[in-house]
């Protein structure tokens, strides 16, 4: 079968399966199978697919027709101009989250050596984008999911940022106390180093925050789960069925992570330090009201390109 015929058939198949943007999806998956770019597809329409390529293309098209996001099929997603490895263990990075990175970079102007933590790092997209843009920053990235931390660590290694970002397992900013067998290993080192999660006298739930390093921070940054269970029907089917629920949903009101994040974030920030959160489209007032004026100052709301409130930032008094 020729490339152009395979592509036309794929578009028809995905359209019949009610997959959005069927042409784009068909091209992305064919580029993945062939290891080629879009220019190659258009330059070689009469190129014959090998039987192996045709079979593999049919396989990935069948996966996409079930609703599985193409990013989980190809294993990649671009964010902030960087190529991130993704899997069903992590939320797929969205362009809207780049507004969070932009907001923090704006606030970080003039900070000589910013110290920051990204809470709920997932693929590591926010932490690594900030580390990429702020070469003097001290960056921590935490997540409750050990599987997500492995993906984030792999992305850091691919981008040669693994020496600058520490990955720690926490529930918000509280430690996940584990037996040694549950420690997340650094697969890129033969012996323990600063990137290993190693219990110590600082690794204690009684301390109230994840590690002793979490004090006098300049920034606490997060794209937390913020969808309420009551709004599950408003979430895309592919998100409900394929993306990690713990990275999407947060209780009856969508604030089960935001509430402790505000409290714990305040405890680890230095005076004048900033909390910056991505929020849901209808959460502006609710989140702003959680920021007590006796504890927070200079509250800012940043809209996305559609004018929807996307980021809330507040400065610790």
PyMOL commands that set and color helices and strands:
alter all, ss='L'
color gray80, all
select helices_A, chain A and resi 3-16+22-34+38-43+51-65+70-74+95-107+125-133+146-158+180-182+205-207+229-234+237-242+245-247+258-268+284-290
alter helices_A, ss='H'
color red, helices_A
select strands_A, chain A and resi 76-79+82-85+115-119+138-143+165-171+174-175+217-222+269-278+296-303+309-316
alter strands_A, ss='S'
color yellow, strands_A
deselect
rebuild
show_as cartoon
